[in-house]
Amino acid sequence: MSTGILDVLAAALVLGGSVLALTAAIGVVRFPDTLSRMHAATKPQVLGLLLVLAGAAIRLRGHADVGMLILAGLFTIITAPVVANRVGQLAYREQSFRDDLLTKDEIIEFGDD
Amino acid sequence: MNTVWTISAVLLTAAAAITMFRLLAGPGTLDRLVALDTFVAVTMCAIGTWAAFSLDTTVTYSLTALALISFVGSVSVARFRVRDKDRSDGRRP
């Protein structure tokens, strides 16, 4: 099997996505409060997944099902901010974060709408 | 080239295992929700890696399904969950 330059690119993208997933998992376990964990969890959710999907799409080039990969990436991009907004708002309201780790609290300055 | 796929699979398995620790141990509901989101993302990465490795496109439909189902699940938990009780570690509830 001859390995084309596109296959190498696809493998590199998938590997990058996997590394991001691992670092995010370590962050989710190691970080001290909910907001920091959300910050760490965003990496595989959007960037890592998009890297893996791009790699898979390059490797599966020509198949009709590549559209499904693009659709999955699109749905993830659309839905991730909604979930993050809800969870972040709840975490802030229930004070499940550490005050001493915040450098700026704009909700207190400008009000919680 | 097989080495790269194997390394990716090992990294993703380690990520899933580590995330599962937070999912089981997380002190609050929101921590578990964040961990579950991460876990689903890792699972989607794994499915994409499998599709890229095996050139098998039948699994790509489950990627789209997972993307939508995890959104519905996370929003439902955030909407309908019960507040956590007071914790004893000094933080406010």
N, CA and C atoms of all chains as a GROMACS GRO file, in nm:
protein
  618
    1MET      N    1   0.086  -0.119   0.000
    1MET     CA    2   0.000   0.000   0.000
    1MET      C    3   0.089   0.124   0.000
    2SER      N    4   0.077   0.205  -0.096
    2SER     CA    5   0.156   0.327  -0.101
    2SER      C    6   0.091   0.433  -0.014
    3THR      N    7   0.173   0.499   0.063
    3THR     CA    8   0.122   0.600   0.155
    3THR      C    9   0.135   0.738   0.092
    4GLY      N   10   0.023   0.795   0.057
    4GLY     CA   11   0.025   0.927  -0.005
    4GLY      C   12   0.046   1.036   0.097
    5ILE      N   13   0.072   1.156   0.048
    5ILE     CA   14   0.094   1.270   0.137
    5ILE      C   15  -0.035   1.305   0.210
    6LEU      N   16  -0.149   1.278   0.146
    6LEU     CA   17  -0.276   1.310   0.212
    6LEU      C   18  -0.303   1.218   0.329
    7ASP      N   19  -0.263   1.091   0.314
    7ASP     CA   20  -0.281   0.998   0.426
    7ASP      C   21  -0.195   1.037   0.544
    8VAL      N   22  -0.073   1.083   0.516
    8VAL     CA   23   0.014   1.129   0.624
    8VAL      C   24  -0.048   1.249   0.694
    9LEU      N   25  -0.103   1.340   0.614
    9LEU     CA   26  -0.168   1.458   0.672
    9LEU      C   27  -0.286   1.416   0.760
   10ALA      N   28  -0.366   1.320   0.710
   10ALA     CA   29  -0.481   1.273   0.787
   10ALA      C   30  -0.436   1.212   0.919
   11ALA      N   31  -0.331   1.131   0.914
   11ALA     CA   32  -0.282   1.068   1.037
   11ALA      C   33  -0.232   1.172   1.135
   12ALA      N   34  -0.164   1.276   1.083
   12ALA     CA   35  -0.114   1.381   1.171
   12ALA      C   36  -0.230   1.455   1.237
   13LEU      N   37  -0.336   1.482   1.161
   13LEU     CA   38  -0.451   1.552   1.218
   13LEU      C   39  -0.516   1.468   1.327
   14VAL      N   40  -0.536   1.338   1.298
   14VAL     CA   41  -0.598   1.251   1.398
   14VAL      C   42  -0.512   1.242   1.524
   15LEU      N   43  -0.380   1.235   1.503
   15LEU     CA   44  -0.291   1.228   1.619
   15LEU      C   45  -0.299   1.356   1.702
   16GLY      N   46  -0.304   1.471   1.634
   16GLY     CA   47  -0.318   1.596   1.707
   16GLY      C   48  -0.447   1.601   1.787
   17GLY      N   49  -0.557   1.554   1.727
   17GLY     CA   50  -0.684   1.551   1.800
   17GLY      C   51  -0.677   1.461   1.921
   18SER      N   52  -0.609   1.348   1.908
   18SER     CA   53  -0.598   1.256   2.021
   18SER      C   54  -0.516   1.316   2.133
   19VAL      N   55  -0.407   1.385   2.097
   19VAL     CA   56  -0.325   1.449   2.201
   19VAL      C   57  -0.408   1.555   2.274
   20LEU      N   58  -0.487   1.632   2.199
   20LEU     CA   59  -0.572   1.732   2.264
   20LEU      C   60  -0.673   1.665   2.356
   21ALA      N   61  -0.729   1.552   2.313
   21ALA     CA   62  -0.825   1.482   2.399
   21ALA      C   63  -0.760   1.438   2.529
   22LEU      N   64  -0.637   1.387   2.520
   22LEU     CA   65  -0.569   1.342   2.642
   22LEU      C   66  -0.538   1.459   2.735
   23THR      N   67  -0.487   1.569   2.680
   23THR     CA   68  -0.457   1.684   2.766
   23THR      C   69  -0.584   1.736   2.832
   24ALA      N   70  -0.694   1.736   2.757
   24ALA     CA   71  -0.818   1.785   2.816
   24ALA      C   72  -0.866   1.693   2.926
   25ALA      N   73  -0.849   1.562   2.907
   25ALA     CA   74  -0.890   1.469   3.012
   25ALA      C   75  -0.808   1.492   3.139
   26ILE      N   76  -0.677   1.513   3.121
   26ILE     CA   77  -0.593   1.542   3.238
   26ILE      C   78  -0.639   1.671   3.305
   27GLY      N   79  -0.673   1.772   3.223
   27GLY     CA   80  -0.720   1.898   3.280
   27GLY      C   81  -0.850   1.880   3.356
   28VAL      N   82  -0.941   1.799   3.302
   28VAL     CA   83  -1.070   1.779   3.370
   28VAL      C   84  -1.048   1.714   3.506
   29VAL      N   85  -0.949   1.628   3.516
   29VAL     CA   86  -0.926   1.563   3.645
   29VAL      C   87  -0.848   1.654   3.740
   30ARG      N   88  -0.753   1.730   3.688
   30ARG     CA   89  -0.660   1.800   3.776
   30ARG      C   90  -0.709   1.937   3.821
   31PHE      N   91  -0.794   2.004   3.741
   31PHE     CA   92  -0.830   2.141   3.774
   31PHE      C   93  -0.922   2.147   3.894
   32PRO      N   94  -0.916   2.257   3.971
   32PRO     CA   95  -0.978   2.256   4.103
   32PRO      C   96  -1.128   2.284   4.107
   33ASP      N   97  -1.186   2.358   4.012
   33ASP     CA   98  -1.328   2.389   4.025
   33ASP      C   99  -1.399   2.371   3.891
   34THR      N  100  -1.532   2.388   3.895
   34THR     CA  101  -1.613   2.354   3.778
   34THR      C  102  -1.580   2.440   3.657
   35LEU      N  103  -1.561   2.570   3.680
   35LEU     CA  104  -1.536   2.658   3.566
   35LEU      C  105  -1.404   2.625   3.499
   36SER      N  106  -1.300   2.596   3.579
   36SER     CA  107  -1.172   2.557   3.519
   36SER      C  108  -1.186   2.428   3.441
   37ARG      N  109  -1.265   2.335   3.497
   37ARG     CA  110  -1.284   2.208   3.426
   37ARG      C  111  -1.357   2.229   3.295
   38MET      N  112  -1.453   2.322   3.294
   38MET     CA  113  -1.521   2.352   3.167
   38MET      C  114  -1.421   2.404   3.066
   39HIS      N  115  -1.332   2.492   3.114
   39HIS     CA  116  -1.230   2.547   3.025
   39HIS      C  117  -1.146   2.436   2.964
   40ALA      N  118  -1.110   2.336   3.047
   40ALA     CA  119  -1.029   2.227   2.993
   40ALA      C  120  -1.111   2.138   2.900
   41ALA      N  121  -1.238   2.118   2.934
   41ALA     CA  122  -1.320   2.024   2.857
   41ALA      C  123  -1.352   2.075   2.717
   42THR      N  124  -1.340   2.205   2.696
   42THR     CA  125  -1.376   2.260   2.566
   42THR      C  126  -1.282   2.215   2.455
   43LYS      N  127  -1.158   2.181   2.493
   43LYS     CA  128  -1.057   2.152   2.390
   43LYS      C  129  -1.090   2.030   2.306
   44PRO      N  130  -1.119   1.913   2.366
   44PRO     CA  131  -1.151   1.802   2.275
   44PRO      C  132  -1.289   1.819   2.215
   45GLN      N  133  -1.375   1.892   2.288
   45GLN     CA  134  -1.512   1.903   2.241
   45GLN      C  135  -1.520   1.973   2.107
   46VAL      N  136  -1.442   2.073   2.085
   46VAL     CA  137  -1.449   2.146   1.958
   46VAL      C  138  -1.323   2.124   1.874
   47LEU      N  139  -1.208   2.169   1.927
   47LEU     CA  140  -1.088   2.167   1.842
   47LEU      C  141  -1.040   2.026   1.814
   48GLY      N  142  -1.032   1.942   1.922
   48GLY     CA  143  -0.985   1.805   1.901
   48GLY      C  144  -1.075   1.728   1.809
   49LEU      N  145  -1.208   1.743   1.831
   49LEU     CA  146  -1.303   1.670   1.746
   49LEU      C  147  -1.294   1.717   1.602
   50LEU      N  148  -1.280   1.848   1.583
   50LEU     CA  149  -1.269   1.899   1.445
   50LEU      C  150  -1.142   1.848   1.377
   51LEU      N  151  -1.032   1.840   1.455
   51LEU     CA  152  -0.908   1.787   1.396
   51LEU      C  153  -0.928   1.642   1.353
   52VAL      N  154  -0.988   1.562   1.443
   52VAL     CA  155  -1.009   1.421   1.410
   52VAL      C  156  -1.102   1.408   1.290
   53LEU      N  157  -1.209   1.487   1.290
   53LEU     CA  158  -1.303   1.478   1.178
   53LEU      C  159  -1.239   1.521   1.048
   54ALA      N  160  -1.154   1.624   1.054
   54ALA     CA  161  -1.085   1.667   0.932
   54ALA      C  162  -0.992   1.557   0.881
   55GLY      N  163  -0.921   1.493   0.977
   55GLY     CA  164  -0.834   1.383   0.937
   55GLY      C  165  -0.912   1.269   0.875
   56ALA      N  166  -1.025   1.233   0.939
   56ALA     CA  167  -1.107   1.125   0.884
   56ALA      C  168  -1.164   1.162   0.748
   57ALA      N  169  -1.204   1.289   0.732
   57ALA     CA  170  -1.260   1.332   0.603
   57ALA      C  171  -1.155   1.328   0.493
   58ILE      N  172  -1.030   1.365   0.529
   58ILE     CA  173  -0.924   1.358   0.428
   58ILE      C  174  -0.896   1.212   0.392
   59ARG      N  175  -0.897   1.126   0.495
   59ARG     CA  176  -0.865   0.986   0.468
   59ARG      C  177  -0.979   0.918   0.391
   60LEU      N  178  -1.104   0.957   0.418
   60LEU     CA  179  -1.219   0.895   0.350
   60LEU      C  180  -1.258   0.974   0.226
   61ARG      N  181  -1.166   1.051   0.172
   61ARG     CA  182  -1.201   1.140   0.059
   61ARG      C  183  -1.262   1.057  -0.055
   62GLY      N  184  -1.370   1.112  -0.113
   62GLY     CA  185  -1.436   1.043  -0.222
   62GLY      C  186  -1.560   0.967  -0.181
   63HIS      N  187  -1.567   0.925  -0.052
   63HIS     CA  188  -1.687   0.856  -0.007
   63HIS      C  189  -1.804   0.954   0.003
   64ALA      N  190  -1.925   0.899  -0.008
   64ALA     CA  191  -2.043   0.984   0.007
   64ALA      C  192  -2.066   1.020   0.152
   65ASP      N  193  -2.014   0.940   0.244
   65ASP     CA  194  -2.043   0.962   0.386
   65ASP      C  195  -1.958   1.071   0.449
   66VAL      N  196  -1.871   1.134   0.372
   66VAL     CA  197  -1.792   1.245   0.427
   66VAL      C  198  -1.884   1.358   0.473
   67GLY      N  199  -1.999   1.371   0.406
   67GLY     CA  200  -2.097   1.472   0.446
   67GLY      C  201  -2.140   1.454   0.590
   68MET      N  202  -2.148   1.327   0.635
   68MET     CA  203  -2.188   1.302   0.773
   68MET      C  204  -2.084   1.356   0.870
   69LEU      N  205  -1.956   1.343   0.834
   69LEU     CA  206  -1.850   1.398   0.920
   69LEU      C  207  -1.863   1.549   0.931
   70ILE      N  208  -1.886   1.613   0.816
   70ILE     CA  209  -1.900   1.759   0.817
   70ILE      C  210  -2.021   1.799   0.902
   71LEU      N  211  -2.130   1.720   0.888
   71LEU     CA  212  -2.251   1.749   0.965
   71LEU      C  213  -2.225   1.735   1.115
   72ALA      N  214  -2.152   1.631   1.154
   72ALA     CA  215  -2.122   1.611   1.295
   72ALA      C  216  -2.041   1.728   1.350
   73GLY      N  217  -1.941   1.774   1.272
   73GLY     CA  218  -1.863   1.889   1.316
   73GLY      C  219  -1.948   2.014   1.327
   74LEU      N  220  -2.038   2.031   1.232
   74LEU     CA  221  -2.126   2.149   1.232
   74LEU      C  222  -2.216   2.149   1.355
   75PHE      N  223  -2.278   2.034   1.384
   75PHE     CA  224  -2.366   2.024   1.500
   75PHE      C  225  -2.289   2.050   1.629
   76THR      N  226  -2.167   1.998   1.634
   76THR     CA  227  -2.087   2.022   1.755
   76THR      C  228  -2.058   2.170   1.773
   77ILE      N  229  -2.022   2.237   1.663
   77ILE     CA  230  -1.993   2.380   1.674
   77ILE      C  231  -2.116   2.458   1.718
   78ILE      N  232  -2.233   2.415   1.668
   78ILE     CA  233  -2.355   2.489   1.702
   78ILE      C  234  -2.395   2.463   1.847
   79THR      N  235  -2.386   2.338   1.894
   79THR     CA  236  -2.443   2.304   2.023
   79THR      C  237  -2.348   2.327   2.141
   80ALA      N  238  -2.217   2.323   2.118
   80ALA     CA  239  -2.123   2.335   2.231
   80ALA      C  240  -2.139   2.468   2.305
   81PRO      N  241  -2.153   2.583   2.237
   81PRO     CA  242  -2.169   2.707   2.313
   81PRO      C  243  -2.296   2.713   2.396
   82VAL      N  244  -2.403   2.648   2.349
   82VAL     CA  245  -2.528   2.650   2.426
   82VAL      C  246  -2.510   2.577   2.558
   83VAL      N  247  -2.455   2.457   2.550
   83VAL     CA  248  -2.432   2.379   2.671
   83VAL      C  249  -2.336   2.452   2.764
   84ALA      N  250  -2.228   2.509   2.708
   84ALA     CA  251  -2.131   2.578   2.791
   84ALA      C  252  -2.195   2.698   2.860
   85ASN      N  253  -2.283   2.769   2.789
   85ASN     CA  254  -2.350   2.884   2.849
   85ASN      C  255  -2.436   2.841   2.967
   86ARG      N  256  -2.518   2.737   2.947
   86ARG     CA  257  -2.607   2.691   3.054
   86ARG      C  258  -2.526   2.645   3.176
   87VAL      N  259  -2.427   2.559   3.148
   87VAL     CA  260  -2.351   2.503   3.260
   87VAL      C  261  -2.273   2.610   3.332
   88GLY      N  262  -2.214   2.704   3.256
   88GLY     CA  263  -2.139   2.810   3.320
   88GLY      C  264  -2.226   2.899   3.406
   89GLN      N  265  -2.346   2.931   3.356
   89GLN     CA  266  -2.438   3.013   3.434
   89GLN      C  267  -2.477   2.943   3.564
   90LEU      N  268  -2.510   2.812   3.552
   90LEU     CA  269  -2.546   2.738   3.673
   90LEU      C  270  -2.430   2.732   3.771
   91ALA      N  271  -2.310   2.706   3.719
   91ALA     CA  272  -2.194   2.696   3.808
   91ALA      C  273  -2.169   2.828   3.876
   92TYR      N  274  -2.189   2.938   3.805
   92TYR     CA  275  -2.167   3.068   3.868
   92TYR      C  276  -2.272   3.094   3.975
   93ARG      N  277  -2.399   3.067   3.943
   93ARG     CA  278  -2.505   3.096   4.039
   93ARG      C  279  -2.490   3.014   4.166
   94GLU      N  280  -2.444   2.891   4.152
   94GLU     CA  281  -2.430   2.806   4.270
   94GLU      C  282  -2.292   2.817   4.332
   95GLN      N  283  -2.212   2.910   4.282
   95GLN     CA  284  -2.082   2.941   4.341
   95GLN      C  285  -1.993   2.819   4.345
   96SER      N  286  -2.003   2.730   4.247
   96SER     CA  287  -1.914   2.614   4.250
   96SER      C  288  -1.785   2.648   4.177
   97PHE      N  289  -1.725   2.758   4.219
   97PHE     CA  290  -1.592   2.794   4.170
   97PHE      C  291  -1.518   2.857   4.286
   98ARG      N  292  -1.391   2.873   4.269
   98ARG     CA  293  -1.313   2.930   4.379
   98ARG      C  294  -1.288   3.076   4.352
   99ASP      N  295  -1.334   3.160   4.445
   99ASP     CA  296  -1.323   3.305   4.428
   99ASP      C  297  -1.178   3.348   4.410
  100ASP      N  298  -1.087   3.280   4.480
  100ASP     CA  299  -0.948   3.326   4.477
  100ASP      C  300  -0.882   3.297   4.343
  101LEU      N  301  -0.946   3.216   4.259
  101LEU     CA  302  -0.887   3.188   4.128
  101LEU      C  303  -0.937   3.284   4.020
  102LEU      N  304  -1.038   3.366   4.054
  102LEU     CA  305  -1.089   3.460   3.955
  102LEU      C  306  -1.002   3.586   3.956
  103THR      N  307  -0.964   3.634   3.838
  103THR     CA  308  -0.896   3.762   3.833
  103THR      C  309  -0.994   3.875   3.806
  104LYS      N  310  -1.109   3.844   3.748
  104LYS     CA  311  -1.206   3.948   3.715
  104LYS      C  312  -1.344   3.884   3.718
  105ASP      N  313  -1.440   3.952   3.778
  105ASP     CA  314  -1.576   3.900   3.788
  105ASP      C  315  -1.671   4.003   3.729
  106GLU      N  316  -1.698   3.991   3.601
  106GLU     CA  317  -1.777   4.095   3.535
  106GLU      C  318  -1.924   4.083   3.567
  107ILE      N  319  -1.970   3.965   3.612
  107ILE     CA  320  -2.113   3.952   3.644
  107ILE      C  321  -2.146   4.036   3.766
  108ILE      N  322  -2.052   4.040   3.863
  108ILE     CA  323  -2.076   4.126   3.980
  108ILE      C  324  -2.070   4.273   3.939
  109GLU      N  325  -1.977   4.308   3.848
  109GLU     CA  326  -1.962   4.448   3.810
  109GLU      C  327  -2.082   4.499   3.731
  110PHE      N  328  -2.131   4.416   3.639
  110PHE     CA  329  -2.233   4.465   3.547
  110PHE      C  330  -2.370   4.403   3.568
  111GLY      N  331  -2.385   4.314   3.670
  111GLY     CA  332  -2.516   4.258   3.697
  111GLY      C  333  -2.540   4.130   3.620
  112ASP      N  334  -2.626   4.044   3.678
  112ASP     CA  335  -2.653   3.911   3.622
  112ASP      C  336  -2.786   3.915   3.550
  113ASP      N  337  -2.782   3.918   3.418
  113ASP     CA  338  -2.907   3.916   3.341
  113ASP      C  339  -2.929   3.779   3.281
  114MET      N  340   0.256   0.351   0.916
  114MET     CA  341   0.130   0.427   0.936
  114MET      C  342   0.045   0.365   1.045
  115ASN      N  343   0.054   0.232   1.059
  115ASN     CA  344  -0.024   0.167   1.164
  115ASN      C  345   0.015   0.217   1.302
  116THR      N  346   0.142   0.255   1.318
  116THR     CA  347   0.188   0.301   1.449
  116THR      C  348   0.110   0.424   1.492
  117VAL      N  349   0.086   0.515   1.396
  117VAL     CA  350   0.016   0.638   1.430
  117VAL      C  351  -0.125   0.608   1.478
  118TRP      N  352  -0.193   0.518   1.410
  118TRP     CA  353  -0.330   0.485   1.453
  118TRP      C  354  -0.328   0.420   1.590
  119THR      N  355  -0.227   0.335   1.614
  119THR     CA  356  -0.220   0.270   1.745
  119THR      C  357  -0.195   0.372   1.856
  120ILE      N  358  -0.104   0.467   1.829
  120ILE     CA  359  -0.076   0.571   1.929
  120ILE      C  360  -0.203   0.651   1.957
  121SER      N  361  -0.277   0.686   1.851
  121SER     CA  362  -0.401   0.761   1.870
  121SER      C  363  -0.499   0.682   1.955
  122ALA      N  364  -0.512   0.553   1.926
  122ALA     CA  365  -0.606   0.471   2.002
  122ALA      C  366  -0.566   0.464   2.149
  123VAL      N  367  -0.436   0.450   2.175
  123VAL     CA  368  -0.389   0.443   2.314
  123VAL      C  369  -0.417   0.575   2.386
  124LEU      N  370  -0.386   0.688   2.318
  124LEU     CA  371  -0.410   0.819   2.379
  124LEU      C  372  -0.558   0.838   2.411
  125LEU      N  373  -0.645   0.799   2.316
  125LEU     CA  374  -0.788   0.818   2.339
  125LEU      C  375  -0.839   0.727   2.450
  126THR      N  376  -0.788   0.605   2.456
  126THR     CA  377  -0.829   0.516   2.564
  126THR      C  378  -0.787   0.572   2.700
  127ALA      N  379  -0.664   0.624   2.706
  127ALA     CA  380  -0.618   0.684   2.832
  127ALA      C  381  -0.705   0.804   2.868
  128ALA      N  382  -0.739   0.886   2.768
  128ALA     CA  383  -0.824   1.002   2.794
  128ALA      C  384  -0.959   0.959   2.848
  129ALA      N  385  -1.018   0.855   2.788
  129ALA     CA  386  -1.149   0.808   2.834
  129ALA      C  387  -1.141   0.756   2.977
  130ALA      N  388  -1.034   0.683   3.008
  130ALA     CA  389  -1.021   0.628   3.143
  130ALA      C  390  -1.005   0.739   3.246
  131ILE      N  391  -0.922   0.839   3.213
  131ILE     CA  392  -0.900   0.949   3.307
  131ILE      C  393  -1.027   1.029   3.328
  132THR      N  394  -1.100   1.053   3.216
  132THR     CA  395  -1.225   1.128   3.229
  132THR      C  396  -1.327   1.051   3.311
  133MET      N  397  -1.325   0.918   3.297
  133MET     CA  398  -1.420   0.836   3.374
  133MET      C  399  -1.398   0.851   3.524
  134PHE      N  400  -1.271   0.875   3.563
  134PHE     CA  401  -1.245   0.898   3.706
  134PHE      C  402  -1.321   1.021   3.754
  135ARG      N  403  -1.313   1.132   3.677
  135ARG     CA  404  -1.384   1.252   3.719
  135ARG      C  405  -1.535   1.232   3.715
  136LEU      N  406  -1.578   1.153   3.617
  136LEU     CA  407  -1.722   1.127   3.605
  136LEU      C  408  -1.774   1.053   3.727
  137LEU      N  409  -1.694   0.962   3.781
  137LEU     CA  410  -1.738   0.885   3.897
  137LEU      C  411  -1.715   0.960   4.026
  138ALA      N  412  -1.607   1.039   4.036
  138ALA     CA  413  -1.568   1.098   4.163
  138ALA      C  414  -1.611   1.243   4.179
  139GLY      N  415  -1.650   1.310   4.067
  139GLY     CA  416  -1.675   1.453   4.070
  139GLY      C  417  -1.761   1.496   4.186
  140PRO      N  418  -1.722   1.600   4.257
  140PRO     CA  419  -1.795   1.636   4.378
  140PRO      C  420  -1.938   1.685   4.350
  141GLY      N  421  -1.962   1.746   4.237
  141GLY     CA  422  -2.096   1.798   4.213
  141GLY      C  423  -2.156   1.748   4.083
  142THR      N  424  -2.287   1.776   4.067
  142THR     CA  425  -2.353   1.734   3.943
  142THR      C  426  -2.291   1.799   3.821
  143LEU      N  427  -2.255   1.928   3.835
  143LEU     CA  428  -2.202   1.999   3.720
  143LEU      C  429  -2.066   1.943   3.678
  144ASP      N  430  -1.986   1.903   3.777
  144ASP     CA  431  -1.858   1.842   3.743
  144ASP      C  432  -1.880   1.715   3.663
  145ARG      N  433  -1.979   1.637   3.707
  145ARG     CA  434  -2.007   1.513   3.636
  145ARG      C  435  -2.059   1.544   3.495
  146LEU      N  436  -2.138   1.651   3.484
  146LEU     CA  437  -2.191   1.687   3.352
  146LEU      C  438  -2.078   1.727   3.257
  147VAL      N  439  -1.985   1.807   3.309
  147VAL     CA  440  -1.870   1.847   3.226
  147VAL      C  441  -1.788   1.725   3.187
  148ALA      N  442  -1.768   1.635   3.284
  148ALA     CA  443  -1.691   1.514   3.254
  148ALA      C  444  -1.763   1.429   3.150
  149LEU      N  445  -1.896   1.424   3.160
  149LEU     CA  446  -1.971   1.342   3.063
  149LEU      C  447  -1.960   1.402   2.923
  150ASP      N  448  -1.964   1.535   2.916
  150ASP     CA  449  -1.947   1.600   2.785
  150ASP      C  450  -1.810   1.566   2.727
  151THR      N  451  -1.708   1.575   2.813
  151THR     CA  452  -1.574   1.540   2.766
  151THR      C  453  -1.568   1.395   2.720
  152PHE      N  454  -1.635   1.308   2.795
  152PHE     CA  455  -1.633   1.166   2.761
  152PHE      C  456  -1.697   1.142   2.625
  153VAL      N  457  -1.810   1.209   2.601
  153VAL     CA  458  -1.876   1.192   2.471
  153VAL      C  459  -1.787   1.245   2.359
  154ALA      N  460  -1.718   1.358   2.387
  154ALA     CA  461  -1.628   1.412   2.284
  154ALA      C  462  -1.515   1.315   2.254
  155VAL      N  463  -1.461   1.253   2.360
  155VAL     CA  464  -1.353   1.156   2.339
  155VAL      C  465  -1.406   1.037   2.260
  156THR      N  466  -1.530   0.994   2.293
  156THR     CA  467  -1.589   0.883   2.219
  156THR      C  468  -1.605   0.916   2.072
  157MET      N  469  -1.649   1.041   2.045
  157MET     CA  470  -1.664   1.081   1.904
  157MET      C  471  -1.528   1.083   1.834
  158CYS      N  472  -1.426   1.130   1.905
  158CYS     CA  473  -1.291   1.127   1.848
  158CYS      C  474  -1.250   0.984   1.816
  159ALA      N  475  -1.284   0.892   1.908
  159ALA     CA  476  -1.246   0.753   1.886
  159ALA      C  477  -1.318   0.695   1.764
  160ILE      N  478  -1.447   0.728   1.751
  160ILE     CA  479  -1.522   0.677   1.635
  160ILE      C  480  -1.464   0.734   1.506
  161GLY      N  481  -1.429   0.863   1.509
  161GLY     CA  482  -1.367   0.922   1.390
  161GLY      C  483  -1.234   0.858   1.358
  162THR      N  484  -1.155   0.829   1.464
  162THR     CA  485  -1.027   0.762   1.440
  162THR      C  486  -1.048   0.623   1.381
  163TRP      N  487  -1.149   0.552   1.433
  163TRP     CA  488  -1.178   0.420   1.378
  163TRP      C  489  -1.219   0.430   1.232
  164ALA      N  490  -1.301   0.528   1.198
  164ALA     CA  491  -1.342   0.544   1.058
  164ALA      C  492  -1.222   0.574   0.970
  165ALA      N  493  -1.130   0.658   1.022
  165ALA     CA  494  -1.013   0.692   0.942
  165ALA      C  495  -0.920   0.571   0.928
  166PHE      N  496  -0.913   0.489   1.034
  166PHE     CA  497  -0.822   0.374   1.030
  166PHE      C  498  -0.874   0.265   0.936
  167SER      N  499  -1.003   0.232   0.952
  167SER     CA  500  -1.054   0.114   0.883
  167SER      C  501  -1.119   0.147   0.749
  168LEU      N  502  -1.130   0.275   0.716
  168LEU     CA  503  -1.198   0.318   0.593
  168LEU      C  504  -1.342   0.265   0.588
  169ASP      N  505  -1.401   0.251   0.707
  169ASP     CA  506  -1.537   0.199   0.718
  169ASP      C  507  -1.629   0.317   0.746
  170THR      N  508  -1.717   0.349   0.653
  170THR     CA  509  -1.795   0.472   0.668
  170THR      C  510  -1.929   0.448   0.736
  171THR      N  511  -1.961   0.324   0.773
  171THR     CA  512  -2.092   0.302   0.835
  171THR      C  513  -2.101   0.365   0.973
  172VAL      N  514  -1.986   0.390   1.039
  172VAL     CA  515  -1.991   0.444   1.174
  172VAL      C  516  -2.008   0.596   1.175
  173THR      N  517  -1.998   0.659   1.058
  173THR     CA  518  -2.003   0.805   1.060
  173THR      C  519  -2.141   0.858   1.096
  174TYR      N  520  -2.245   0.776   1.074
  174TYR     CA  521  -2.379   0.822   1.111
  174TYR      C  522  -2.392   0.832   1.262
  175SER      N  523  -2.327   0.742   1.334
  175SER     CA  524  -2.334   0.748   1.480
  175SER      C  525  -2.264   0.874   1.533
  176LEU      N  526  -2.169   0.928   1.458
  176LEU     CA  527  -2.106   1.054   1.501
  176LEU      C  528  -2.209   1.166   1.506
  177THR      N  529  -2.287   1.180   1.400
  177THR     CA  530  -2.390   1.284   1.398
  177THR      C  531  -2.493   1.260   1.508
  178ALA      N  532  -2.534   1.133   1.524
  178ALA     CA  533  -2.632   1.102   1.628
  178ALA      C  534  -2.579   1.138   1.765
  179LEU      N  535  -2.452   1.104   1.792
  179LEU     CA  536  -2.393   1.136   1.924
  179LEU      C  537  -2.387   1.286   1.946
  180ALA      N  538  -2.351   1.360   1.841
  180ALA     CA  539  -2.340   1.506   1.857
  180ALA      C  540  -2.474   1.564   1.900
  181LEU      N  541  -2.583   1.514   1.841
  181LEU     CA  542  -2.714   1.570   1.876
  181LEU      C  543  -2.764   1.518   2.010
  182ILE      N  544  -2.749   1.387   2.034
  182ILE     CA  545  -2.801   1.328   2.157
  182ILE      C  546  -2.730   1.384   2.281
  183SER      N  547  -2.598   1.405   2.269
  183SER     CA  548  -2.526   1.457   2.385
  183SER      C  549  -2.570   1.599   2.417
  184PHE      N  550  -2.603   1.675   2.313
  184PHE     CA  551  -2.655   1.811   2.338
  184PHE      C  552  -2.786   1.805   2.414
  185VAL      N  553  -2.879   1.720   2.367
  185VAL     CA  554  -3.008   1.709   2.434
  185VAL      C  555  -2.990   1.662   2.579
  186GLY      N  556  -2.901   1.564   2.599
  186GLY     CA  557  -2.878   1.515   2.734
  186GLY      C  558  -2.822   1.620   2.827
  187SER      N  559  -2.722   1.694   2.780
  187SER     CA  560  -2.659   1.794   2.866
  187SER      C  561  -2.757   1.905   2.901
  188VAL      N  562  -2.835   1.950   2.802
  188VAL     CA  563  -2.930   2.057   2.830
  188VAL      C  564  -3.038   2.009   2.925
  189SER      N  565  -3.081   1.883   2.911
  189SER     CA  566  -3.183   1.830   3.002
  189SER      C  567  -3.130   1.823   3.144
  190VAL      N  568  -3.008   1.775   3.160
  190VAL     CA  569  -2.951   1.768   3.296
  190VAL      C  570  -2.938   1.907   3.355
  191ALA      N  571  -2.888   2.003   3.274
  191ALA     CA  572  -2.871   2.138   3.325
  191ALA      C  573  -3.006   2.200   3.361
  192ARG      N  574  -3.111   2.159   3.294
  192ARG     CA  575  -3.241   2.220   3.317
  192ARG      C  576  -3.314   2.157   3.435
  193PHE      N  577  -3.307   2.025   3.447
  193PHE     CA  578  -3.395   1.954   3.540
  193PHE      C  579  -3.325   1.898   3.662
  194ARG      N  580  -3.196   1.924   3.676
  194ARG     CA  581  -3.126   1.860   3.786
  194ARG      C  582  -3.164   1.927   3.919
  195VAL      N  583  -3.134   1.859   4.028
  195VAL     CA  584  -3.159   1.911   4.162
  195VAL      C  585  -3.030   1.974   4.214
  196ARG      N  586  -3.044   2.085   4.284
  196ARG     CA  587  -2.924   2.153   4.335
  196ARG      C  588  -2.846   2.063   4.428
  197ASP      N  589  -2.715   2.082   4.425
  197ASP     CA  590  -2.632   2.005   4.517
  197ASP      C  591  -2.652   2.056   4.659
  198LYS      N  592  -2.636   1.964   4.753
  198LYS     CA  593  -2.646   2.002   4.894
  198LYS      C  594  -2.522   2.081   4.937
  199ASP      N  595  -2.532   2.139   5.056
  199ASP     CA  596  -2.416   2.208   5.112
  199ASP      C  597  -2.299   2.113   5.123
  200ARG      N  598  -2.184   2.167   5.089
  200ARG     CA  599  -2.065   2.082   5.099
  200ARG      C  600  -1.987   2.120   5.224
  201SER      N  601  -1.909   2.026   5.269
  201SER     CA  602  -1.838   2.047   5.396
  201SER      C  603  -1.698   2.102   5.375
  202ASP      N  604  -1.656   2.127   5.251
  202ASP     CA  605  -1.517   2.168   5.229
  202ASP      C  606  -1.500   2.319   5.231
  203GLY      N  607  -1.597   2.391   5.286
  203GLY     CA  608  -1.580   2.534   5.302
  203GLY      C  609  -1.636   2.618   5.190
  204ARG      N  610  -1.661   2.558   5.073
  204ARG     CA  611  -1.719   2.637   4.965
  204ARG      C  612  -1.868   2.654   4.990
  205ARG      N  613  -1.921   2.760   4.935
  205ARG     CA  614  -2.064   2.780   4.948
  205ARG      C  615  -2.138   2.678   4.862
  206PRO      N  616  -2.266   2.647   4.892
  206PRO     CA  617  -2.337   2.542   4.819
  206PRO      C  618  -2.356   2.579   4.673
   0.00000   0.00000   0.00000
